[in-house]
Amino acid sequence: MHVSWNTTHDLVIARTSQEGRDPSQPIYQTNLGSAYCGDSQQILRSPSFDTCKGKVQLAFTSPPFPLNTKKKYGNLQGEDYIAWFANYAPLLRDMVTDDGSIVIEIGNAWVPGEPVMSTHVLEAFLRFLKKGDLHLCQEFIWYNPARLPSPIEWVNRERVRVKDAFTRIWWMSPVTRPKADNRKVLRKYSPSMRRLIETGKYNAGARPSEHHIGAESFKVDNQGAIPPNVGGVDALPSLDGLITPIGFAEYLEQNTNLLKAANTLSSDGYRKFCLDRGAPVHPARMPATLVEFFVKFLTDEGDQVLDPFGGSNTTGAVAQSLGRRWLSVEADWTYAAHSIGRFEPSQVISTCDDMVITPIFSDTQEGAQSVQTSYEPDSEATFFNQ
């Protein structure tokens, strides 16, 4: 994936961004989107983003969690976290369209030194909802079967808790009926459901749950099953290309009626791009399948998607692949700059002065042009190995 970076184009990325760079200007752009590096609250409030207000169909993001252990990608705790998180509510509400959506994935937190869960995440969400005057359209549960056992102290050492293997995803909107269509995210019918539709044989009538199954209810082929808002509790194998057969992950995604995604595929092109350049890989990457679900569900081709905590810019890459316009903001220069590896060189139309793309010429190649004009870096600047 994205082998063009090593075969047709070379890329030099400064170790640190130049002092004085305007964070409200993109560090790179594709034909459909723009990536920014800086504090997302400041960037979203900048005059350059005024033209984006009211035009974002989906704000999809995963902010830092209120973890007890400090992470390189940043996190606050307690009341500081709750207040910080809630401040994004009016900013994102101003960005989305009248029928737009805000979708936020966030993990759980634990009380320091005790085997009990913190309520700070829930408190932060409720304050976010109230401060943004938003409606909770639906709550989703992302079950990640490949997540490492945590918290280690209580799960692995004292053995008094089980593995925390899910995070919450909140779908919010300024209105009660935002644009959405579950027909765009239907899953393939299971073999048993396909046989039922084909034969038309099943037991109709009343159920103990007081539901009544009509004689024709399951004879209509709706071209797929409506996905649930929660992953399965059955212990399906990890979606890991290393320890499961090739294609098995895709089979599960297509043939099980679950909102399930794992993030362990070692063949990730972004990961290879970073390792080839001696750059750190973002430790909390969002699975593309999870982003794809909400982008398809809540937007149409040509709509705009925003991620104010872009990380490795999975959101932008998925939006690009689905023909959506996108905006991504990431505070860390290294993560933001190297997220360009999620895109083909042919998709990139401009970069800032701290990123230089040049074509790799072969004996048979002539006349290729660089994405940007020649740039001579400062003699004291340090670059990652190419």
C-alpha positions in Angstrom: 0.0 0.0 0.0 1.3 3.5 -0.9 4.5 1.9 -2.4 4.7 5.0 -4.7 6.5 6.8 -1.9 9.4 4.5 -2.2 9.3 4.0 -6.0 8.1 7.1 -7.7 8.5 9.9 -5.1 10.8 10.8 -2.2 9.6 12.8 0.8 11.7 14.8 3.2 10.0 15.9 6.5 11.6 18.3 9.0 12.1 16.8 12.5 10.4 19.9 13.9 8.2 22.5 12.2 9.8 25.9 11.6 9.3 28.5 14.2 6.7 31.0 13.2 4.7 28.7 10.9 1.1 29.7 10.8 -1.0 26.8 12.3 -4.1 28.0 10.5 -2.5 27.1 7.2 -2.5 23.4 6.1 0.8 21.4 6.2 -0.4 19.4 3.3 -3.4 19.2 1.0 -4.9 16.6 -1.3 -7.4 17.2 -4.0 -10.1 16.6 -1.4 -8.8 17.7 1.9 -6.4 19.6 4.2 -4.3 18.6 7.2 -3.4 21.1 9.9 -0.9 21.0 12.7 -1.6 22.9 15.9 -4.0 23.3 18.8 -7.4 22.4 17.4 -9.3 24.9 19.5 -7.2 27.7 18.3 -7.3 26.5 14.7 -11.1 26.0 14.7 -11.5 29.5 16.0 -9.1 31.0 13.5 -10.5 33.3 10.7 -9.4 30.9 8.1 -11.9 28.4 9.4 -14.8 30.8 9.3 -15.7 29.7 5.8 -16.1 26.1 7.1 -18.7 26.9 9.7 -22.0 25.2 9.0 -20.6 23.2 6.2 -19.2 20.1 7.9 -21.6 17.1 7.6 -19.7 14.9 10.1 -17.3 15.7 12.8 -15.7 12.3 13.7 -12.9 12.1 16.2 -11.3 10.3 19.1 -9.9 12.7 21.7 -7.3 11.8 24.3 -8.7 9.8 27.1 -8.5 10.9 30.8 -5.9 8.3 31.6 -3.9 8.0 34.8 -0.7 7.5 32.9 0.5 10.3 30.8 0.7 9.5 27.1 2.9 11.1 24.4 -0.2 12.2 22.5 -1.5 14.1 25.6 -4.2 13.7 28.1 -5.7 15.6 31.1 -7.4 14.3 34.2 -10.3 15.1 36.5 -12.1 18.4 36.3 -9.4 19.8 33.9 -10.3 17.1 31.4 -14.1 17.6 31.8 -13.8 21.3 31.2 -11.3 21.0 28.3 -13.5 18.4 26.6 -16.7 20.4 27.0 -15.1 23.4 25.4 -15.2 21.6 22.1 -18.9 21.2 22.0 -19.9 24.7 20.8 -16.9 24.8 18.4 -18.0 21.5 16.7 -21.7 22.5 16.7 -20.8 25.7 14.9 -18.9 23.7 12.3 -21.6 21.1 11.4 -24.5 21.6 9.1 -28.1 22.0 10.3 -28.5 18.2 9.8 -25.0 17.3 10.6 -23.5 14.9 13.1 -20.8 14.8 15.8 -19.4 11.3 16.6 -16.9 10.9 19.4 -15.2 7.7 20.4 -13.7 7.7 23.9 -12.3 5.0 26.2 -12.8 4.3 29.9 -10.8 5.6 32.8 -10.0 4.2 36.2 -9.5 5.8 39.7 -5.8 6.1 40.4 -4.6 3.3 42.7 -8.0 1.6 43.0 -9.7 -1.1 41.0 -12.7 1.0 40.4 -13.7 2.9 37.3 -13.8 6.7 37.1 -16.9 8.5 36.0 -15.0 11.4 34.5 -15.7 10.2 31.0 -19.4 10.1 31.6 -19.3 13.4 33.3 -17.3 14.9 30.5 -19.8 13.6 27.9 -22.9 14.9 29.8 -21.3 18.4 30.1 -20.3 18.2 26.4 -23.9 17.4 25.4 -25.3 20.2 27.6 -22.7 22.9 26.6 -23.3 22.2 22.9 -27.1 22.0 23.2 -26.9 18.7 21.4 -29.1 15.6 21.1 -27.8 12.1 21.8 -28.9 10.3 18.6 -27.5 6.9 19.6 -24.7 5.3 21.7 -22.5 2.7 20.1 -20.1 0.2 21.7 -16.9 -0.6 19.9 -15.7 -4.0 21.0 -12.0 -4.5 20.3 -11.1 -8.2 20.7 -7.4 -7.5 20.2 -7.1 -4.9 22.9 -4.3 -5.7 25.4 -5.4 -6.6 29.0 -5.8 -3.5 31.1 -5.6 -2.1 33.7 -2.5 -4.3 34.2 -2.5 -3.9 38.0 -6.0 -5.3 38.4 -6.3 -7.7 35.5 -2.8 -9.3 35.2 -1.3 -8.9 38.6 -4.1 -9.0 41.3 -6.5 -10.8 38.9 -9.5 -9.0 40.5 -10.9 -7.5 37.2 -11.4 -8.7 33.7 -10.0 -7.2 30.5 -11.5 -3.8 29.6 -12.2 -4.4 25.9 -14.6 -1.8 24.7 -15.0 1.9 24.2 -18.1 4.1 23.8 -19.0 6.0 20.7 -21.5 8.8 21.0 -23.5 10.0 18.0 -24.8 13.6 18.6 -26.5 16.3 16.5 -28.0 19.7 16.9 -31.2 18.2 15.6 -33.2 15.1 16.4 -33.2 13.9 12.8 -29.7 14.4 11.3 -28.9 13.0 7.9 -28.4 9.3 8.2 -29.2 6.2 6.1 -28.6 2.7 7.5 -29.1 1.2 4.0 -25.6 2.4 3.2 -24.1 0.2 6.0 -26.0 -3.0 5.6 -24.1 -6.2 6.3 -24.3 -9.4 4.3 -26.9 -11.8 5.5 -25.6 -14.7 7.5 -25.9 -18.1 5.7 -28.8 -19.1 7.9 -30.7 -15.8 7.2 -30.0 -16.2 3.5 -31.6 -19.7 3.6 -34.6 -18.4 5.5 -35.2 -15.7 2.9 -34.8 -18.2 0.0 -37.0 -20.9 1.6 -39.5 -18.6 3.4 -39.8 -21.2 6.1 -39.8 -20.0 9.7 -42.1 -20.0 12.8 -44.3 -16.9 12.7 -46.4 -15.7 15.6 -46.0 -14.3 19.1 -42.7 -14.4 21.0 -42.1 -14.4 24.8 -40.7 -10.9 24.3 -44.3 -9.9 23.2 -43.0 -9.2 19.6 -45.2 -10.7 16.9 -43.4 -12.1 13.9 -45.6 -11.9 10.8 -45.9 -14.7 8.2 -44.2 -12.5 5.6 -41.8 -10.6 7.8 -38.7 -12.5 6.8 -39.5 -13.2 3.2 -38.3 -9.8 1.9 -34.8 -9.5 0.7 -33.6 -6.1 1.9 -30.1 -6.6 0.4 -28.5 -7.0 3.8 -29.0 -6.9 7.6 -29.1 -3.7 9.6 -26.0 -3.6 11.8 -26.5 -3.2 15.6 -25.0 -0.5 17.7 -22.9 -2.9 19.8 -20.2 -5.5 19.0 -20.8 -9.1 19.8 -20.0 -10.6 23.2 -19.0 -13.9 21.6 -15.2 -14.4 21.6 -14.5 -14.3 17.8 -10.8 -14.5 17.0 -8.7 -11.3 16.8 -8.9 -9.5 13.4 -5.1 -9.9 13.1 -3.6 -10.7 9.8 -0.6 -12.3 11.5 -2.4 -14.9 13.5 -5.5 -15.5 11.4 -5.7 -16.7 7.8 -5.4 -14.1 5.1 -8.8 -12.6 4.4 -10.4 -13.8 7.6 -10.7 -10.3 9.0 -12.5 -9.2 5.9 -14.7 -12.3 6.1 -15.8 -11.4 9.6 -16.5 -7.8 8.8 -18.6 -8.8 5.8 -20.4 -11.8 7.2 -21.1 -11.0 10.8 -23.7 -8.6 12.0 -21.4 -6.8 14.4 -19.9 -3.4 14.9 -16.5 -4.7 15.5 -13.0 -3.6 14.6 -9.5 -4.3 15.7 -6.3 -2.4 15.1 -3.6 -5.0 14.7 -2.9 -5.3 11.0 0.8 -5.2 10.6 0.5 -4.5 6.8 -0.8 -1.0 7.5 0.8 1.2 4.8 1.0 4.1 7.2 3.0 2.1 9.7 5.5 1.0 7.0 5.8 4.6 5.8 6.8 5.8 9.3 9.2 2.9 10.0 10.9 3.5 6.6 11.6 7.0 7.8 12.6 6.3 11.4 9.5 8.1 12.6 7.3 7.0 15.6 4.0 5.3 14.7 1.0 6.9 16.4 0.1 4.5 19.3 -3.7 5.0 19.2 -4.6 4.6 15.5 -8.3 4.4 14.6 -9.3 1.4 12.6 -10.3 2.4 9.1 -13.4 0.1 9.2 -14.8 2.0 12.2 -14.4 5.3 10.5 -15.8 4.0 7.2 -19.0 2.8 9.0 -19.9 6.3 10.2 -18.7 8.1 7.1 -21.0 5.9 5.0 -23.8 6.0 7.5 -23.9 9.8 8.0 -22.6 11.4 4.9 -22.9 11.4 1.1 -20.2 11.7 -1.5 -19.0 15.3 -1.7 -19.9 16.0 2.0 -17.2 17.4 4.3 -15.8 15.4 7.3 -13.8 17.0 10.1 -11.4 15.4 12.7 -10.1 17.8 15.3 -7.8 15.2 16.9 -6.5 13.7 13.6 -3.6 11.6 15.0 -2.4 9.6 12.0 -5.4 11.0 9.9 -7.3 7.7 9.4 -10.4 9.9 9.1 -9.0 11.9 6.3 -7.8 8.9 4.4 -11.1 7.1 4.7 -13.0 10.2 3.7 -10.7 10.6 0.7 -11.2 7.0 -0.4 -15.0 7.5 -0.2 -15.1 10.7 -2.2 -15.7 13.0 0.8 -13.9 16.3 1.4 -12.0 16.4 4.7 -10.3 18.5 7.3 -7.9 17.1 9.9 -6.1 18.8 12.8 -3.4 17.2 14.9 -1.3 19.0 17.6 1.9 16.9 17.3 4.1 17.8 14.3 5.6 14.3 13.8 2.2 12.6 13.8 0.6 15.2 11.6 3.3 15.4 9.1 3.8 11.6 8.7 0.1 11.1 8.2 0.7 12.1 4.6 1.9 8.5 4.2 -1.8 7.5 4.1 -2.2 9.1 0.7 -0.6 8.5 -2.7 1.8 11.1 -3.9 -0.6 11.7 -6.9 -3.3 12.8 -4.5 -1.1 15.4 -2.7 -1.4 18.9 -4.4 0.7 21.0 -2.0 2.8 20.9 1.2 4.3 23.4 3.6 8.0 24.3 3.5 8.8 21.7 6.1 7.7 18.9 3.8 9.3 18.4 0.4 8.2 15.9 -2.2 10.4 15.2 -5.2 10.0 12.6 -8.0 12.4 9.7 -8.2 13.6 9.5 -11.8 14.5 6.3 -13.6 16.3 6.0 -16.9 13.0 6.0 -18.7 11.4 8.8 -16.8 11.7 12.4 -18.0 9.8 15.5 -17.4 8.2 14.6 -14.1 7.5 17.5 -11.8 7.7 18.0 -8.1 4.6 18.6 -6.0 6.0 21.9 -4.9 8.9 24.1 -6.0 12.4 23.4 -4.9 13.0 24.1 -1.2 16.4 24.5 0.4 16.1 23.6 4.1 18.0 25.5 6.8 21.4 24.1 7.3 20.7 23.4 11.0 17.5 21.5 10.3 17.5 17.8 11.2 15.5 15.4 9.0 14.3 11.8 9.4 16.3 9.2 7.5 14.6 8.5 4.1 
